[in-house]
Amino acid sequence: MIDLPTMIPLFCSYFKRKEMDSVLSCLVTDSVGPGQVTEKYTKLAKEKLHFDAGVAFRTPYDALTFAFERLGLEQGARVGVGALAPFYHMLAIKKCGFQPVFIDYSLENCLPNMEQITSTGCSAFLNFEPFGILSDPAKLHSSTLPVIEDMSQALGARRAETEAGTLGDFVLYASENASAINTGGGALLFTRNKRNVPILKSITDTLPPEVIMTDYNAALGLAQFKELDESLQRRFELESRFQQALARTRHKTFKQIDDGRSGLFAFPILLESGMNDVLVYAKRNGIECASAFETSIVAAEDFPTDACPEAHALLRRTVLFPLHQRISDREAGIIEKVIATLP
């Protein structure tokens, strides 16, 4: 457990002084559960993400299981889930009594194989969007299957006129890890589908406080949502610089189709060389990068080696470089230099 004196300077390094009051007041209050700050966070998220109803959960696993329980699927139903999705996706599917069907991704554009979803007899699809690369809306809506969209890496992404968060009956945004809104734990589950609004509103009245996001976590997200537009703009500028540096190499990145914008989650690079060499080279030059899918379903030791071959290739070849709004111009210059000279 990190004590208060240790936590305060950590938070100060992330937030502007004028936005610290709500965070620090939550750290010293006797109330550690959900309360007014969580309500304010959900309200601001609703304004920023344009959803009709939403709930802030303490964990993305909780949010996902509640969404599945309200899809009305029969026990044992087959649910399509991307092989590159976080491992907890599969755990949530099994927890709800469904059978996961692993969907491959394209090595070319990191999109899920939509034909595989229908050909394997799936009753629903959990649509994980790596780096905010959005599926073709026409293909996604060509079937009547219910869809849960995981836009955790897609905040701010759009494909032509289609925005992230509009491609699912329910939408999950896990505000953890490198997410543009990082609450240190938690997730939003929301909908823009008016048919599902009463479902989410009824959840709010029945959930125990132990599964709702705490004021502590919500205070972190509240401060970041207030500067979301500026944060995404800075990430977009950095992405453009890194793309120019990458163009001088034999490696590539993933770009949104139809003149869109990616999720600005991190800067992914599809390598033509060995990943270990790149990780060592970057670290030697002061840059921490990581395998993009090291915590995904396909990375599990017991994942069948002959299933989802392109997802396997993406696991071995995709590395993430930092793409954060607080990267300084000097630091960005170092990252550019490293990317442009990758082995």
Beta strands, then each sheet from edge to edge (+ up, - down):
strand 1: 53-57
strand 2: 78-82
strand 3: 99-103
strand 4: 124-128
strand 5: 147-150
strand 6: 158-159
strand 7: 162-163
strand 8: 170-174
strand 9: 187-191
strand 10: 267-270
strand 11: 290-291
strand 12: 318-321
sheet 1: 1+ 9- 8+ 5+ 4+ 2+ 3+
sheet 2: 6+ 7-
sheet 3: 10+ 12- 11+
end
